[in-house]
Amino acid sequence: MTPGVVTVPPETPFLAIAHLLAERGISAAPVVGPNGALLGIVTEADLIRRLAGADKPPMGLLRQLFANMNRLADRYACSHGTTAAEVMTTDVITIAPETGVGAIAETMEAHNIRRVLVVEQGKLRGVVSRADLLRVLVAPQAEAGDYPDERVRRAVLAAMRREPWADTFYTLVDVRDGIVELHGFSRSPSVQRALKVLAEQVPGVKGVVDKTQPMPPYLFAGN
């Protein structure tokens, strides 16, 4: 995560927030209270909605009949507010500091967001952005050799057990100097390819050698 996040108090005028985002080259600013508690977040979209709402024409009677009045009231407050507390988004997606990289990526994808705030006991600790995740992906694997082979082997097997298509009964795993060797049988070329990808993602793996063979028909018959 990125610590030292630029934050604003709830009474900050929305124009000041707009200047802050533009000058710092950031797309959002969390809103925190005096005790550091996270209250919400003001994004570029919130500010644009605030500006666009000024010239919005009145709603017709027909649309009013089917409209959700609470939602309209919330939208009005956000689009006409003048402070961070009035324009901010309060339904903020957050994660704990110990959340894994994979879970963070899934959260971003599921909610279609560009960043997620890290909160511990209600207080803001940092932010993880898509750029942070990309840095993890391209980080050098210089420390790969520090992992004992047996630890790597157990990690690969544990990862295989989590996948329904992976077969730890007929596929054997061996690790030598960080190189994973797959022996035994595999069900299909798709499974072979997926196993290689799975093993490559385990920390400490420096390479994967697939020595598996197609599973004989008589083994298929027993499943």
C-alpha positions in Angstrom: 0.0 0.0 0.0 0.9 3.7 -0.2 1.0 5.3 3.2 0.8 9.0 3.9 -2.4 9.5 1.9 -3.5 13.0 1.1 -6.7 13.5 3.2 -9.1 16.4 3.8 -11.3 17.2 6.8 -15.1 17.1 6.3 -15.5 20.9 6.3 -13.1 21.4 3.3 -14.8 23.5 0.5 -15.3 21.4 -2.7 -13.5 24.0 -4.8 -10.4 23.6 -2.5 -10.6 19.8 -3.0 -10.8 20.3 -6.8 -7.6 22.4 -6.6 -5.9 19.8 -4.4 -6.6 17.0 -6.8 -5.4 19.0 -9.8 -2.3 20.2 -8.1 -1.3 16.9 -6.6 -2.2 14.9 -9.7 -4.5 12.5 -7.7 -8.0 11.3 -8.5 -9.4 11.1 -4.9 -9.0 12.3 -1.4 -10.3 10.4 1.7 -12.2 12.4 4.2 -11.2 11.8 7.8 -12.4 13.1 11.2 -10.3 14.8 13.9 -9.4 11.4 15.4 -8.3 9.9 12.1 -11.5 7.9 11.5 -12.4 7.4 7.9 -15.7 9.2 7.0 -15.8 8.9 3.2 -13.9 9.8 0.1 -14.2 12.6 -2.5 -13.4 11.5 -6.1 -13.2 13.3 -9.4 -16.6 11.8 -10.2 -18.1 13.4 -7.1 -16.8 16.8 -8.1 -17.9 16.4 -11.7 -21.4 15.4 -10.4 -21.4 18.5 -8.1 -20.7 20.7 -11.1 -23.1 19.0 -13.5 -25.9 19.1 -11.0 -26.0 22.9 -11.0 -27.6 23.0 -14.5 -29.8 19.9 -14.3 -33.4 20.6 -15.4 -36.3 19.7 -13.0 -37.7 16.2 -13.1 -41.0 15.6 -14.7 -44.1 14.5 -12.8 -44.1 11.0 -14.5 -40.5 10.3 -13.4 -41.2 11.6 -9.9 -44.0 8.9 -9.5 -41.5 6.1 -9.9 -38.4 7.7 -8.4 -36.8 6.6 -5.1 -37.1 9.8 -3.0 -34.3 8.9 -0.6 -31.9 8.3 -3.5 -33.0 11.6 -5.1 -32.4 13.4 -1.8 -28.9 11.8 -1.4 -28.1 12.7 -5.0 -29.2 16.3 -4.5 -27.1 16.7 -1.4 -24.0 15.4 -3.2 -24.6 17.4 -6.4 -25.3 20.7 -4.5 -23.1 20.4 -1.5 -20.3 22.8 -0.9 -18.1 20.9 1.5 -16.3 17.5 1.6 -18.9 16.1 4.0 -21.7 17.0 1.6 -20.3 15.8 -1.7 -18.3 12.7 -0.5 -19.1 9.1 -1.1 -19.7 7.4 2.3 -20.1 3.8 1.0 -16.4 3.3 0.8 -14.9 -0.1 -0.1 -12.1 -0.8 2.4 -9.6 -3.6 3.2 -7.6 -4.7 6.2 -3.8 -4.3 6.2 -3.3 -8.1 6.0 -5.4 -8.5 2.9 -3.6 -10.5 0.2 -2.8 -9.1 -3.2 -5.1 -11.5 -5.0 -8.0 -10.6 -2.8 -7.3 -6.9 -3.3 -7.4 -7.4 -7.1 -10.6 -9.3 -6.9 -12.2 -6.5 -4.8 -11.2 -3.9 -7.3 -12.5 -5.9 -10.2 -15.8 -6.8 -8.5 -16.6 -3.2 -7.6 -15.0 -1.6 -10.7 -12.8 0.8 -8.6 -9.4 2.2 -9.2 -8.2 2.2 -5.6 -9.1 0.7 -2.2 -8.5 2.2 1.2 -6.6 0.3 3.9 -8.4 0.7 7.2 -7.5 -0.7 10.6 -9.9 -0.2 13.6 -11.8 2.4 11.7 -8.7 4.6 10.9 -7.1 5.1 7.6 -3.7 3.5 7.2 -3.1 3.9 3.4 -4.3 3.2 -0.1 -3.7 0.5 -2.7 -4.2 1.5 -6.3 -4.0 -0.4 -9.5 -0.6 1.1 -10.0 0.5 -0.5 -6.7 -0.7 -3.9 -7.9 1.2 -3.5 -11.2 4.4 -2.8 -9.3 3.9 -6.1 -7.5 3.5 -7.9 -10.8 6.7 -6.5 -12.3 8.8 -6.6 -9.1 12.0 -8.7 -9.6 12.0 -12.2 -8.1 15.5 -11.7 -6.6 14.6 -13.4 -3.3 13.3 -16.5 -5.0 16.3 -18.6 -3.9 15.7 -17.8 -0.2 12.8 -20.3 -0.1 13.7 -23.9 0.9 12.7 -26.4 -1.7 10.4 -28.4 0.6 8.6 -25.2 1.6 8.0 -24.5 -2.1 6.9 -28.0 -2.8 4.3 -27.8 0.0 3.1 -24.5 -1.3 2.6 -25.8 -4.8 0.6 -28.8 -3.5 -1.5 -26.5 -1.3 -2.3 -24.4 -4.4 -3.2 -27.5 -6.4 -5.6 -28.7 -3.7 -7.5 -25.4 -3.9 -8.3 -26.0 -7.6 -10.9 -28.6 -8.6 -9.1 -29.4 -11.9 -5.8 -30.1 -10.3 -5.1 -33.7 -9.4 -2.6 -34.3 -6.5 -3.2 -38.0 -6.6 -1.8 -38.7 -10.1 0.4 -35.6 -10.4 3.5 -35.6 -8.3 5.5 -32.5 -7.4 9.3 -32.3 -6.9 11.4 -29.2 -6.3 15.2 -28.9 -6.8 17.0 -25.5 -6.4 13.7 -23.7 -6.9 12.8 -25.6 -10.1 9.4 -27.4 -9.9 9.2 -30.7 -11.7 5.8 -32.2 -12.4 5.7 -36.0 -12.7 3.0 -38.6 -13.2 -0.2 -38.1 -15.3 -2.3 -35.1 -16.3 -5.9 -35.2 -17.6 -5.4 -32.9 -20.6 -3.2 -30.3 -22.3 -5.3 -27.6 -20.7 -4.6 -29.1 -17.2 -0.9 -29.3 -18.0 -0.9 -25.6 -19.1 -2.8 -24.5 -16.0 -0.6 -26.5 -13.7 2.5 -24.7 -15.1 0.8 -21.3 -14.6 -0.2 -22.3 -11.0 3.3 -23.4 -10.0 4.9 -20.2 -11.5 2.8 -18.0 -9.2 4.1 -19.7 -6.0 6.8 -17.6 -4.2 10.2 -19.2 -4.5 9.6 -20.9 -7.9 12.3 -20.1 -10.4 11.0 -22.4 -13.2 8.7 -25.2 -14.0 9.5 -28.4 -15.9 6.5 -30.5 -17.0 7.4 -34.2 -17.2 3.8 -35.5 -16.9 2.3 -37.9 -19.4 -1.3 -38.1 -20.7 -3.5 -40.1 -18.3 -4.1 -43.7 -19.5 -7.7 -44.6 -20.4 -7.9 -47.2 -17.6 -7.3 -44.5 -15.0 -10.1 -42.3 -16.5 -12.4 -45.3 -16.2 -11.8 -45.5 -12.5 -12.9 -41.8 -11.9 
